[in-house]
Amino acid sequence: MTITNALTVDVEDYYHVTAFSKTIKKENWCNYESRVEKNTYRLLEIYSEKKIKGTFFVLGWVAKKYPHLVREIAADGHEVACHGYSHQLIYNQTPKIFREETIAAKSILEDQAQTFICGYRAASYSITKRSEWALDILAEIGFVYDSSIFPTHHDLYGMPGTPISPYDISAQNGRTIVEFPLTTLKLANYQVPVAGGGYFRLYPYLITRTALRYINVKENNPFVFYIHPWEIDPKQPRIKAGLTSRFRHYNNLDKCEKRLIRLLDDFSFSPMRDVLAGLGLMKKDDVG
């Protein structure tokens, strides 16, 4: 039996990423050349050619500036989900600001997509032990599922020891939200990230394919794949930043699109909401 995996896109521009936050301040975003439209349209074109639908976690800031982009994502039959508003690390925000920004982003996206927004993903997967309170707020304001928890160690994110397959979380306020964690593969005593993004660009494609096939065939589980529109754009402007940040951001940008196309040929994909519904973790009414 072929397992269907979750294809996801975090819709943000190259200057939004956390790796450049010390160099590029939020108030200066408008001073940079925007490339998110062009790159997102290219992803939509690729997915259309492959007849594949996915989930687009759209940053509220992008949606407000480019409302037609969200409308076209929805019109193409993809799921529109929420990536927060200002791409700030949640554990650096207060619950009050997080709630206000998330409600604003959800409202903008629902207005533009003309549908209920049931999914959320935090900037840089920043729901950690320091910010678990965010799950209470997400459940409270109506999200059905979250995909922000990375069950691994990382300097910016990670919740080691948490489940690696989709599961229900009971929030402190009594509500329940489904978590679809970012995909890892256990090697020795370490959960190795294999979900996409920088890892997809860092590892040779054969390693990624072997790891993901193992998860499908041996573990009988769906995996989450994520990509950012800027990752298929090797001609984007270069930002001055530290060596680690530059490596994470620019490594193998010129190879990413071809690898993505191979991945779409090698595996079966659907929007995240549909994968969760197939697992019985979402009801039909939740999917919309």
Backbone bond lengths (Angstrom), bond angles and torsions (degrees), N, CA, C in turn:
res aa  C-N    CA-C-N  psi(-1)  N-CA   C-N-CA  omega(-1)  CA-C   N-CA-C  phi
1 M - - - 1.450 - - 1.526 109.92 -
2 T 1.330 116.45 131.65 1.458 121.21 178.80 1.523 110.18 -78.55
3 I 1.309 116.32 129.03 1.465 121.25 178.06 1.519 109.24 -91.03
4 T 1.325 115.98 134.26 1.452 121.16 178.29 1.524 109.58 -94.10
5 N 1.324 115.14 129.38 1.464 122.18 -176.06 1.528 110.80 -105.15
6 A 1.319 116.12 165.45 1.465 121.34 -177.64 1.529 109.99 -93.22
7 L 1.330 115.83 119.30 1.468 122.27 176.76 1.516 108.16 -97.76
8 T 1.331 117.45 120.19 1.462 119.98 -175.80 1.532 111.65 -131.50
9 V 1.326 114.25 150.05 1.457 122.61 177.91 1.523 108.36 -128.70
10 D 1.320 117.12 129.02 1.463 121.37 173.80 1.524 107.43 -95.77
11 V 1.324 116.66 103.20 1.469 121.70 -171.39 1.523 110.04 -83.42
12 E 1.323 114.58 99.44 1.454 123.28 178.25 1.524 107.48 -149.65
13 D 1.319 117.17 163.93 1.462 120.38 179.73 1.520 110.00 -95.50
14 Y 1.320 116.04 167.52 1.462 121.46 -176.18 1.526 112.36 -60.72
15 Y 1.321 118.15 -29.88 1.462 120.28 -177.43 1.531 112.80 -86.71
16 H 1.326 117.12 -0.18 1.460 120.89 176.96 1.526 112.68 -86.21
17 V 1.314 117.87 -18.36 1.465 120.63 -166.99 1.528 111.56 -66.30
18 T 1.316 114.94 149.03 1.455 121.36 -177.90 1.524 111.84 -62.21
19 A 1.315 116.99 -31.05 1.461 121.01 -178.65 1.530 112.50 -58.90
20 F 1.333 116.72 -25.52 1.460 120.66 -178.11 1.527 113.35 -107.38
21 S 1.321 117.68 9.27 1.461 120.76 -172.40 1.525 113.32 -65.48
22 K 1.328 116.96 -24.76 1.463 119.12 178.14 1.524 111.49 -78.53
23 T 1.319 114.94 -22.04 1.470 120.43 -179.02 1.515 111.76 -95.01
24 I 1.332 116.46 -38.70 1.461 121.60 -175.54 1.527 109.39 -114.75
25 K 1.299 116.58 114.44 1.463 121.30 178.82 1.526 110.48 -83.69
26 K 1.318 115.39 149.04 1.460 121.20 -178.20 1.525 112.42 -54.94
27 E 1.321 116.55 -39.30 1.467 119.67 -178.08 1.537 112.68 -68.29
28 N 1.333 116.68 -11.03 1.468 120.45 -179.96 1.527 113.16 -105.61
29 W 1.343 117.67 4.36 1.468 120.15 -177.89 1.528 112.22 -54.26
30 C 1.313 116.25 -39.45 1.472 119.60 -175.85 1.531 112.84 -67.95
31 N 1.329 116.87 -10.25 1.460 119.88 -179.91 1.528 112.66 -85.00
32 Y 1.339 116.08 -6.85 1.461 120.01 -176.29 1.532 111.29 -102.17
33 E 1.318 115.04 148.99 1.461 120.78 177.05 1.524 109.76 -61.42
34 S 1.310 116.52 125.79 1.459 120.30 178.58 1.521 110.83 -86.39
35 R 1.341 115.17 134.75 1.463 120.34 179.52 1.532 111.63 -130.47
36 V 1.338 116.01 5.46 1.459 119.78 -174.57 1.531 112.13 -68.39
37 E 1.344 117.96 -34.03 1.463 119.91 178.51 1.525 111.36 -63.41
38 K 1.313 115.65 -55.47 1.455 120.78 -178.45 1.524 111.79 -56.46
39 N 1.312 117.03 -45.86 1.461 120.47 -176.64 1.524 112.40 -70.43
40 T 1.336 116.82 -36.86 1.467 119.44 177.33 1.526 110.57 -67.98
41 Y 1.321 116.82 -40.22 1.464 119.46 176.70 1.527 111.26 -61.89
42 R 1.319 117.17 -35.27 1.462 119.82 177.56 1.526 110.20 -65.48
43 L 1.323 117.52 -41.28 1.467 119.74 176.05 1.521 111.12 -62.74
44 L 1.323 116.83 -42.53 1.467 120.13 177.71 1.522 110.60 -60.44
45 E 1.315 116.35 -38.57 1.471 120.68 178.68 1.527 111.00 -64.90
46 I 1.321 116.79 -44.53 1.468 120.59 178.77 1.518 110.80 -61.99
47 Y 1.330 116.70 -45.52 1.462 119.96 -178.24 1.527 111.32 -66.13
48 S 1.330 116.02 -35.15 1.460 119.73 176.89 1.527 110.91 -65.11
49 E 1.310 116.59 -42.86 1.466 120.92 179.16 1.523 111.29 -61.96
50 K 1.321 116.53 -35.49 1.465 121.53 -179.16 1.528 112.53 -89.88
51 K 1.347 116.25 -2.99 1.469 121.71 -179.11 1.536 111.23 56.34
52 I 1.331 114.81 47.51 1.457 122.32 -178.45 1.524 109.48 -123.25
53 K 1.326 116.09 139.76 1.462 121.63 175.61 1.523 109.86 -110.50
54 G 1.330 115.97 149.55 1.448 120.09 -179.89 1.514 111.84 -141.66
55 T 1.326 115.55 -170.97 1.459 122.82 177.86 1.527 108.67 -112.34
56 F 1.328 116.12 127.07 1.458 122.19 179.05 1.520 108.89 -107.51
57 F 1.341 116.63 106.84 1.457 121.84 175.91 1.527 107.08 -83.37
58 V 1.326 116.19 103.00 1.466 121.22 -171.11 1.520 111.05 -97.38
59 L 1.316 116.08 131.24 1.452 121.98 175.44 1.527 109.21 -68.27
60 G 1.330 116.80 132.51 1.458 120.26 -178.51 1.519 112.87 -57.94
61 W 1.319 117.77 -36.74 1.466 122.52 178.38 1.516 110.70 -60.63
62 V 1.344 116.80 -41.37 1.468 121.56 177.77 1.526 110.29 -67.42
63 A 1.326 116.39 -43.49 1.465 120.22 -178.75 1.527 111.52 -61.88
64 K 1.317 116.33 -40.17 1.468 119.37 -179.98 1.516 111.21 -66.39
65 K 1.327 117.13 -37.33 1.461 121.49 -177.65 1.523 111.95 -79.85
66 Y 1.332 117.19 -32.26 1.463 121.56 -176.42 1.532 110.13 -130.22
67 P 1.328 118.04 67.89 1.473 120.36 -175.75 1.516 113.34 -60.44
68 H 1.336 117.58 -30.78 1.456 120.50 179.59 1.528 111.45 -63.86
69 L 1.334 117.65 -26.88 1.461 121.16 -178.64 1.521 110.76 -65.44
70 V 1.332 116.37 -45.21 1.466 120.54 178.38 1.523 110.16 -64.13
71 R 1.325 116.51 -41.48 1.471 119.75 179.92 1.527 111.31 -61.24
72 E 1.316 116.62 -39.22 1.466 119.34 -178.94 1.522 111.70 -73.53
73 I 1.319 117.80 -34.61 1.467 120.56 174.96 1.525 109.55 -60.14
74 A 1.334 115.64 -47.61 1.465 120.32 179.65 1.521 111.71 -65.84
75 A 1.340 116.78 -41.50 1.470 120.83 -179.15 1.517 111.62 -63.24
76 D 1.332 116.92 -28.56 1.463 120.84 178.50 1.522 112.54 -79.40
77 G 1.323 117.49 -1.42 1.463 120.88 175.74 1.507 115.48 91.61
78 H 1.340 117.12 11.13 1.461 120.74 178.01 1.519 110.73 -88.18
79 E 1.306 115.96 158.52 1.460 120.43 174.37 1.522 109.52 -80.42
80 V 1.323 116.27 131.99 1.466 121.75 172.56 1.521 108.03 -98.13
81 A 1.332 116.30 126.90 1.458 121.73 178.25 1.528 108.72 -130.81
82 C 1.310 116.74 176.34 1.471 122.09 -169.68 1.527 111.92 -105.28
83 H 1.323 115.52 133.76 1.472 122.63 177.56 1.531 110.28 -113.89
84 G 1.346 115.62 27.07 1.455 119.26 -176.13 1.516 110.47 78.22
85 Y 1.312 116.44 -170.14 1.465 119.47 -177.97 1.524 113.69 -108.36
86 S 1.320 117.81 -51.33 1.468 119.78 -168.67 1.521 114.66 -114.11
87 H 1.321 117.12 10.91 1.470 122.77 178.21 1.530 112.42 54.11
88 Q 1.325 115.24 43.06 1.457 120.36 174.77 1.527 109.46 -99.58
89 L 1.326 116.82 146.64 1.460 120.76 176.56 1.526 109.00 -64.22
90 I 1.328 116.42 127.50 1.464 120.13 -173.42 1.525 111.33 -60.91
91 Y 1.324 117.49 -39.52 1.463 118.96 -177.10 1.527 112.87 -70.72
92 N 1.324 117.09 -5.01 1.463 121.03 172.13 1.529 111.82 -99.62
93 Q 1.329 117.37 0.92 1.457 122.16 178.91 1.524 110.30 -105.73
94 T 1.317 116.18 160.09 1.460 119.99 170.31 1.527 108.05 -86.03
95 P 1.326 118.09 155.30 1.468 119.70 175.80 1.525 112.70 -54.68
96 K 1.329 117.23 -36.46 1.462 120.66 -179.44 1.536 111.31 -63.11
97 I 1.324 116.14 -48.90 1.467 119.41 -179.76 1.517 110.83 -66.11
98 F 1.331 116.78 -41.01 1.465 119.81 178.66 1.521 110.92 -59.70
99 R 1.323 116.63 -45.75 1.465 120.18 179.97 1.527 110.97 -60.87
100 E 1.316 116.40 -47.26 1.465 120.46 -177.89 1.531 111.36 -61.86
101 E 1.334 116.73 -46.17 1.464 120.13 -179.18 1.529 111.90 -65.87
102 T 1.312 116.93 -39.72 1.461 120.56 -177.32 1.523 111.22 -69.88
103 I 1.328 116.63 -40.68 1.467 119.94 176.19 1.523 109.88 -62.06
104 A 1.333 116.98 -42.79 1.465 120.96 179.82 1.523 111.13 -62.23
105 A 1.330 117.11 -45.85 1.466 120.90 -179.43 1.526 110.99 -63.94
106 K 1.322 117.30 -43.74 1.471 121.61 -179.63 1.524 110.16 -61.82
107 S 1.326 116.79 -42.04 1.458 121.21 -179.37 1.528 111.39 -64.49
108 I 1.332 117.38 -43.89 1.466 121.40 178.67 1.519 110.81 -60.92
109 L 1.313 116.33 -46.50 1.465 120.57 -177.66 1.520 112.21 -66.10
110 E 1.334 116.89 -40.43 1.466 119.81 179.38 1.515 111.05 -66.36
111 D 1.316 117.15 -36.47 1.463 120.80 177.53 1.526 111.01 -66.21
112 Q 1.314 116.72 -42.40 1.460 120.41 -176.76 1.525 112.40 -75.87
113 A 1.327 116.88 -42.51 1.469 120.75 -178.09 1.517 112.62 -83.23
114 Q 1.341 116.31 -15.04 1.460 121.95 -178.40 1.525 111.71 55.46
115 T 1.322 114.69 44.47 1.456 120.52 177.45 1.523 109.03 -156.20
116 F 1.315 115.96 162.18 1.460 122.10 177.49 1.526 109.68 -70.42
117 I 1.311 117.30 130.11 1.458 122.38 178.31 1.526 107.94 -95.67
118 C 1.325 116.08 111.21 1.468 119.13 -173.40 1.523 114.01 -105.66
119 G 1.353 118.21 -10.15 1.454 120.28 -175.47 1.511 113.87 -117.36
120 Y 1.328 115.93 151.07 1.463 122.34 -177.94 1.530 109.76 -139.12
121 R 1.338 114.60 145.09 1.469 120.99 170.36 1.525 108.73 -140.19
122 A 1.327 116.26 130.64 1.463 121.96 -177.59 1.521 111.74 -77.40
123 A 1.311 116.21 151.60 1.456 121.62 172.30 1.525 109.45 -57.61
124 S 1.330 115.77 128.47 1.470 121.67 178.24 1.530 112.86 51.12
125 Y 1.347 116.64 32.27 1.474 121.88 173.91 1.525 111.36 53.88
126 S 1.341 115.57 40.53 1.462 121.14 -168.97 1.524 114.80 -87.32
127 I 1.326 117.93 24.66 1.465 119.81 164.75 1.525 106.45 -89.61
128 T 1.321 114.47 106.66 1.457 122.17 -177.94 1.529 108.48 -128.32
129 K 1.314 116.95 -171.95 1.462 120.04 176.85 1.524 111.63 -58.12
130 R 1.338 115.80 -28.12 1.466 120.62 -179.93 1.523 112.50 -77.12
131 S 1.311 117.23 -15.37 1.467 119.09 -174.28 1.530 112.73 -136.19
132 E 1.317 116.82 29.47 1.466 120.19 177.77 1.523 111.83 -60.35
133 W 1.344 116.05 -24.34 1.464 120.22 177.99 1.526 111.94 -56.77
134 A 1.324 117.35 -23.29 1.459 120.32 -179.43 1.526 111.93 -63.10
135 L 1.329 117.02 -30.26 1.467 120.35 179.33 1.528 110.44 -63.97
136 D 1.338 117.46 -37.42 1.467 120.95 176.15 1.522 110.63 -59.55
137 I 1.326 115.80 -43.67 1.460 120.45 -177.70 1.525 110.50 -69.07
138 L 1.319 117.14 -41.40 1.465 120.40 178.80 1.530 111.11 -59.89
139 A 1.332 115.89 -45.34 1.465 119.50 178.34 1.519 111.36 -65.34
140 E 1.324 115.47 -38.84 1.466 120.93 -178.21 1.527 111.93 -63.45
141 I 1.331 117.89 -39.03 1.466 119.43 -175.71 1.526 113.05 -93.47
142 G 1.340 116.54 7.93 1.449 119.03 166.18 1.514 118.19 108.34
143 F 1.317 118.43 7.54 1.466 118.40 176.18 1.528 109.24 -75.19
144 V 1.326 115.61 141.60 1.458 121.39 -179.33 1.523 110.66 -93.32
145 Y 1.332 116.83 -34.96 1.459 119.23 178.95 1.523 110.97 -140.23
146 D 1.325 113.68 157.96 1.457 122.86 176.64 1.526 108.38 -127.89
147 S 1.336 115.89 148.99 1.465 120.43 173.80 1.522 108.32 -138.00
148 S 1.322 115.08 68.86 1.462 121.48 -174.46 1.519 113.55 -125.37
149 I 1.317 117.49 -13.26 1.464 120.17 -173.18 1.528 110.23 -93.02
150 F 1.317 114.96 123.78 1.460 122.13 178.82 1.530 107.03 -107.30
151 P 1.333 118.94 109.78 1.468 120.60 -174.87 1.533 112.78 -78.33
152 T 1.331 115.81 59.16 1.461 121.21 -177.72 1.520 109.53 -150.64
153 H 1.334 116.99 177.20 1.463 122.41 175.21 1.525 109.44 -94.03
154 H 1.332 116.71 137.31 1.461 122.29 175.83 1.522 107.36 -160.21
155 D 1.330 116.86 155.52 1.456 118.66 -178.16 1.525 113.05 -71.32
156 L 1.347 118.18 -22.83 1.458 121.31 -178.38 1.526 113.29 -105.82
157 Y 1.313 118.28 -25.11 1.460 120.89 -173.78 1.522 109.94 -150.30
158 G 1.323 115.84 -177.55 1.457 121.13 174.35 1.515 113.58 118.76
159 M 1.343 114.33 140.10 1.470 122.01 173.03 1.525 107.31 -134.64
160 P 1.325 116.52 79.89 1.468 120.01 -179.31 1.521 111.74 -57.53
161 G 1.320 115.36 142.81 1.456 120.32 177.42 1.515 114.91 90.37
162 T 1.337 117.42 -6.37 1.463 120.40 176.63 1.529 109.65 -82.19
163 P 1.346 118.22 161.02 1.465 120.80 -177.48 1.519 112.63 -57.92
164 I 1.332 115.94 149.67 1.461 121.11 -178.92 1.527 112.52 -101.22
165 S 1.323 117.48 -6.34 1.461 122.89 177.17 1.526 109.06 -113.74
166 P 1.339 118.39 161.06 1.471 120.27 179.67 1.530 112.23 -56.19
167 Y 1.329 116.28 141.71 1.457 120.72 -176.26 1.519 109.99 -156.63
168 D 1.324 116.24 162.13 1.458 123.15 175.94 1.529 110.18 -86.40
169 I 1.325 115.55 138.86 1.462 121.32 174.04 1.525 108.01 -116.76
170 S 1.327 116.28 128.87 1.461 121.12 174.51 1.524 107.95 -91.73
171 A 1.320 116.17 112.08 1.457 120.80 179.96 1.521 110.47 -72.06
172 Q 1.311 116.44 162.15 1.461 120.73 -178.39 1.520 112.27 -64.52
173 N 1.336 117.11 -23.50 1.460 120.01 -179.87 1.528 112.20 -84.91
174 G 1.351 116.94 6.01 1.457 120.91 176.59 1.511 114.53 93.40
175 R 1.317 117.43 -12.57 1.459 120.70 178.21 1.523 110.10 -81.56
176 T 1.334 115.21 163.53 1.465 120.94 -179.41 1.520 109.74 -120.64
177 I 1.324 115.93 140.73 1.452 121.44 175.54 1.520 107.74 -135.15
178 V 1.323 116.74 143.38 1.459 121.42 178.85 1.525 108.96 -85.57
179 E 1.313 116.67 135.09 1.465 121.89 175.02 1.534 109.55 -108.87
180 F 1.335 115.90 126.23 1.460 121.52 172.50 1.530 105.64 -111.54
181 P 1.337 117.61 92.97 1.464 120.68 -173.15 1.524 112.05 -68.47
182 L 1.323 114.83 155.68 1.452 119.95 175.51 1.525 109.14 -67.81
183 T 1.306 116.31 145.67 1.458 121.52 -166.95 1.527 113.04 -78.67
184 T 1.329 114.39 133.58 1.461 122.39 174.47 1.524 109.04 -133.13
185 L 1.325 115.52 160.36 1.465 121.90 177.15 1.527 107.95 -125.57
186 K 1.321 116.86 128.90 1.460 120.36 -177.18 1.523 111.18 -76.63
187 L 1.320 115.94 122.47 1.459 123.65 173.17 1.519 107.47 -126.22
188 A 1.328 115.89 118.05 1.462 121.57 -171.87 1.532 107.69 57.46
189 N 1.322 118.20 -120.59 1.465 120.84 -179.42 1.512 112.53 -107.89
190 Y 1.340 116.82 19.44 1.459 120.42 -175.72 1.518 111.10 -123.53
191 Q 1.338 115.98 137.38 1.457 121.20 175.09 1.530 108.20 -88.89
192 V 1.324 116.01 108.34 1.455 121.86 -176.31 1.530 109.67 -86.50
193 P 1.333 118.46 124.41 1.469 120.31 178.88 1.528 111.19 -65.88
194 V 1.320 116.32 130.78 1.476 121.20 177.94 1.526 110.51 -137.63
195 A 1.332 116.57 23.26 1.468 120.34 -169.11 1.518 114.80 -84.01
196 G 1.324 118.32 -12.76 1.460 118.08 -178.15 1.510 111.20 133.78
197 G 1.338 116.43 -154.99 1.451 121.80 177.09 1.512 112.84 56.56
198 G 1.333 116.23 -134.77 1.450 121.33 -179.39 1.512 113.16 -61.00
199 Y 1.329 117.33 -31.31 1.464 120.82 178.09 1.529 110.50 -67.17
200 F 1.307 116.38 -37.98 1.467 122.06 178.48 1.527 110.28 -63.79
201 R 1.331 115.56 -36.21 1.465 119.59 179.30 1.522 111.89 -80.23
202 L 1.327 117.36 -31.18 1.460 121.41 -177.42 1.527 112.19 -74.27
203 Y 1.337 117.25 -48.99 1.458 120.40 -176.58 1.534 110.57 -75.52
204 P 1.327 118.04 146.28 1.468 119.37 168.41 1.531 109.29 -59.15
205 Y 1.319 117.32 146.70 1.459 119.86 -174.57 1.524 111.92 -57.26
206 L 1.317 118.16 -36.12 1.462 121.04 -178.79 1.520 111.13 -59.43
207 I 1.320 117.17 -38.29 1.466 120.65 178.69 1.525 110.47 -66.42
208 T 1.331 116.54 -45.42 1.468 119.98 178.63 1.526 110.78 -60.28
209 R 1.321 116.53 -48.12 1.463 119.86 -178.35 1.524 111.16 -61.85
210 T 1.330 117.11 -43.24 1.466 120.74 -179.83 1.520 111.06 -62.59
211 A 1.331 117.07 -43.82 1.467 121.34 -179.49 1.523 111.29 -64.34
212 L 1.332 116.72 -45.33 1.460 120.25 -177.89 1.531 111.29 -70.23
213 R 1.324 116.53 -36.00 1.465 118.68 177.29 1.527 110.54 -66.19
214 Y 1.322 116.43 -37.16 1.463 120.58 176.95 1.527 110.39 -59.65
215 I 1.340 116.17 -43.73 1.462 120.59 179.53 1.525 110.64 -61.79
216 N 1.314 117.67 -41.33 1.472 121.68 178.77 1.521 112.05 -69.91
217 V 1.326 117.04 -48.33 1.463 121.36 -170.13 1.527 112.66 -86.23
218 K 1.312 116.95 -48.36 1.463 120.32 -174.71 1.527 112.42 -84.33
219 E 1.342 115.57 -39.05 1.462 118.62 -179.29 1.517 112.37 -93.71
220 N 1.331 116.86 -11.68 1.466 123.11 179.26 1.521 111.75 56.79
221 N 1.324 115.60 40.32 1.460 121.77 -178.13 1.527 110.83 -124.39
222 P 1.324 117.40 148.92 1.466 120.34 170.45 1.525 109.21 -77.32
223 F 1.311 116.68 153.85 1.454 120.45 174.87 1.522 110.43 -115.76
224 V 1.330 115.03 162.58 1.459 122.40 174.34 1.522 107.68 -101.69
225 F 1.325 116.25 129.60 1.459 120.26 170.88 1.513 107.99 -115.67
226 Y 1.334 116.90 134.72 1.463 119.93 177.53 1.524 110.55 -129.88
227 I 1.310 114.65 150.45 1.456 122.19 177.27 1.521 108.38 -148.67
228 H 1.324 116.91 154.79 1.459 122.49 174.93 1.525 108.60 -109.24
229 P 1.314 119.04 145.81 1.468 120.05 178.73 1.527 113.32 -54.55
230 W 1.336 118.24 -36.00 1.460 120.34 -178.29 1.524 112.82 -68.26
231 E 1.346 117.38 -14.75 1.461 119.61 -177.10 1.527 113.49 -75.57
232 I 1.321 116.95 -10.72 1.465 119.19 175.33 1.529 110.58 -107.08
233 D 1.322 116.45 21.57 1.468 122.30 -174.00 1.528 110.92 -125.00
234 P 1.333 118.06 79.66 1.466 120.00 -178.76 1.529 113.95 -68.39
235 K 1.326 118.38 -12.70 1.463 121.69 -178.25 1.529 113.34 -94.82
236 Q 1.323 117.35 7.32 1.463 120.59 -179.85 1.525 110.45 -62.98
237 P 1.328 118.12 154.23 1.464 121.29 178.22 1.524 111.46 -58.85
238 R 1.318 115.94 143.99 1.467 121.59 177.93 1.526 109.79 -89.19
239 I 1.329 115.27 131.38 1.459 122.01 -178.88 1.523 109.27 -104.08
240 K 1.325 116.37 137.10 1.458 120.51 176.51 1.526 108.96 -74.16
241 A 1.322 115.74 122.90 1.466 120.82 -179.26 1.519 108.12 -158.27
242 G 1.329 116.61 179.32 1.456 121.35 179.21 1.516 112.10 -65.52
243 L 1.317 116.36 162.72 1.464 121.93 -176.88 1.521 111.80 -58.74
244 T 1.330 117.43 -44.88 1.471 120.64 -179.15 1.522 110.88 -62.98
245 S 1.311 116.73 -44.45 1.464 120.70 -179.68 1.515 111.33 -63.58
246 R 1.322 116.90 -42.35 1.465 120.01 179.87 1.523 110.62 -65.44
247 F 1.335 116.68 -40.07 1.464 119.64 179.56 1.521 110.66 -63.98
248 R 1.324 116.83 -47.57 1.460 120.32 -178.96 1.524 112.03 -59.56
249 H 1.326 115.90 -37.06 1.462 119.21 -173.63 1.523 112.87 -84.96
250 Y 1.321 118.15 -40.71 1.468 120.04 -169.92 1.523 114.45 -100.58
251 N 1.319 117.94 -8.97 1.459 120.53 -177.49 1.532 112.31 -58.99
252 N 1.324 116.27 119.34 1.476 123.70 173.05 1.528 114.72 58.90
253 L 1.322 117.93 30.73 1.467 119.30 174.40 1.521 111.26 -58.88
254 D 1.322 116.78 -32.75 1.467 120.71 -177.36 1.524 112.94 -71.85
255 K 1.325 117.52 -14.21 1.468 121.74 -178.88 1.529 113.26 -103.01
256 C 1.324 116.63 -11.96 1.463 119.99 -167.41 1.525 113.52 -66.09
257 E 1.334 117.82 -44.63 1.460 119.21 -177.02 1.531 111.73 -61.60
258 K 1.319 117.10 -44.26 1.469 119.85 179.60 1.527 110.91 -63.88
259 R 1.329 116.54 -38.62 1.469 119.66 177.30 1.524 110.73 -65.23
260 L 1.324 116.72 -40.57 1.459 120.54 178.80 1.521 110.86 -59.50
261 I 1.314 116.73 -45.24 1.464 120.50 -179.97 1.525 110.69 -61.60
262 R 1.321 117.48 -39.78 1.471 120.78 176.85 1.524 110.26 -63.53
263 L 1.326 116.44 -42.14 1.459 120.67 -179.46 1.523 111.12 -61.27
264 L 1.324 116.82 -41.71 1.462 120.89 -179.73 1.523 111.51 -65.53
265 D 1.323 116.70 -28.50 1.469 120.66 176.58 1.523 111.90 -78.65
266 D 1.327 116.86 -28.36 1.465 121.13 -173.14 1.520 114.34 -88.97
267 F 1.343 117.42 -19.31 1.461 120.18 -175.80 1.526 110.88 -135.70
268 S 1.327 114.89 163.51 1.463 121.67 177.51 1.528 109.01 -97.88
269 F 1.354 116.04 136.84 1.462 120.68 -176.34 1.519 112.33 -134.51
270 S 1.332 114.66 153.78 1.463 123.58 173.08 1.520 108.37 -150.44
271 P 1.345 117.40 170.96 1.467 119.35 172.81 1.531 110.70 -61.20
272 M 1.308 116.17 153.95 1.460 121.43 -177.61 1.528 111.87 -60.12
273 R 1.337 117.40 -40.43 1.473 120.06 -178.51 1.531 110.01 -60.57
274 D 1.349 117.73 -36.81 1.462 121.21 -178.35 1.524 111.44 -72.45
275 V 1.330 116.94 -36.56 1.460 120.22 177.09 1.527 109.75 -64.50
276 L 1.335 116.38 -43.47 1.464 119.92 179.09 1.523 111.60 -65.67
277 A 1.324 116.91 -38.05 1.467 120.35 177.33 1.524 110.20 -63.93
278 G 1.333 116.20 -39.63 1.462 120.21 178.28 1.510 112.89 -64.85
279 L 1.328 116.52 -27.30 1.462 121.61 178.13 1.528 111.98 -85.12
280 G 1.341 117.08 -4.28 1.452 121.40 -178.70 1.516 113.68 79.78
281 L 1.340 117.15 14.81 1.458 120.58 -179.01 1.521 112.86 -95.57
282 M 1.316 116.33 -5.70 1.463 121.40 172.90 1.510 108.49 -134.24
283 K 1.317 115.77 145.17 1.451 121.23 176.62 1.515 109.83 -86.56
284 K 1.306 116.47 159.89 1.463 121.37 179.43 1.520 110.95 -56.38
285 D 1.338 117.15 -39.29 1.465 120.64 -179.30 1.530 111.86 -66.01
286 D 1.353 116.00 -26.76 1.455 120.10 179.52 1.523 111.47 -72.61
287 V 1.324 116.36 -33.54 1.461 121.92 -175.45 1.505 111.28 -69.25
288 G 1.325 118.56 -36.55 1.452 121.98 178.78 1.517 111.79 80.43
